[in-house]
Amino acid sequence: MGKKGKGRKPKSKCCVSKDRCTRCPIRMLKEGTLPPGYTVKKRKLVKLDKKAAKKLAKAA
């Protein structure tokens, strides 16, 4: 079996299944495995603009 969620791109939209798939953007956000520069809004994967990404990087 492969690694769970490591190195895989998230789906662009959550499929709203009861048991979340390994590529679910909501699950990846919760686990902290979402690629940098991305976030989830209204169950959809959204790319952050440069200002917001810098703001988050500065806060961390």
C-alpha positions in Angstrom: 0.0 0.0 0.0 1.1 3.5 -0.7 1.6 6.4 1.7 -1.7 7.9 2.8 -2.1 11.4 1.4 1.6 12.2 1.1 2.7 13.7 -2.2 -0.7 13.6 -3.7 -2.5 16.7 -5.0 -5.9 17.4 -3.4 -9.1 17.3 -5.3 -10.5 20.6 -6.5 -13.8 20.0 -4.8 -14.9 17.9 -1.8 -17.1 15.0 -2.7 -18.9 15.2 0.7 -18.7 11.5 1.4 -19.2 10.4 5.0 -15.8 8.8 5.3 -13.4 11.4 3.7 -11.1 10.2 0.9 -7.4 10.6 1.1 -7.3 13.5 -1.4 -10.2 15.4 0.2 -9.2 19.1 0.6 -11.0 19.4 3.9 -9.1 16.4 5.3 -5.8 17.6 4.0 -6.4 21.1 5.5 -7.2 19.5 8.9 -4.1 17.2 8.8 -1.8 20.0 7.6 -0.8 18.2 4.4 -2.4 20.8 2.0 0.2 22.3 -0.3 1.4 25.8 0.6 -0.5 28.6 -1.0 -3.9 26.8 -1.0 -6.9 26.9 1.3 -10.4 25.5 1.4 -13.5 27.7 1.1 -17.0 26.4 0.8 -15.7 22.8 0.2 -13.6 24.0 -2.8 -9.8 24.2 -3.1 -8.8 27.9 -3.5 -5.4 29.3 -4.3 -4.4 32.1 -2.1 -3.3 35.4 -3.6 0.3 36.5 -2.9 -0.6 39.0 -0.2 -2.6 36.5 1.8 0.1 33.8 1.4 2.8 36.2 2.7 0.6 37.2 5.6 0.1 33.5 6.6 3.8 32.8 6.2 4.8 35.8 8.3 2.3 34.7 11.1 3.7 31.2 11.2 
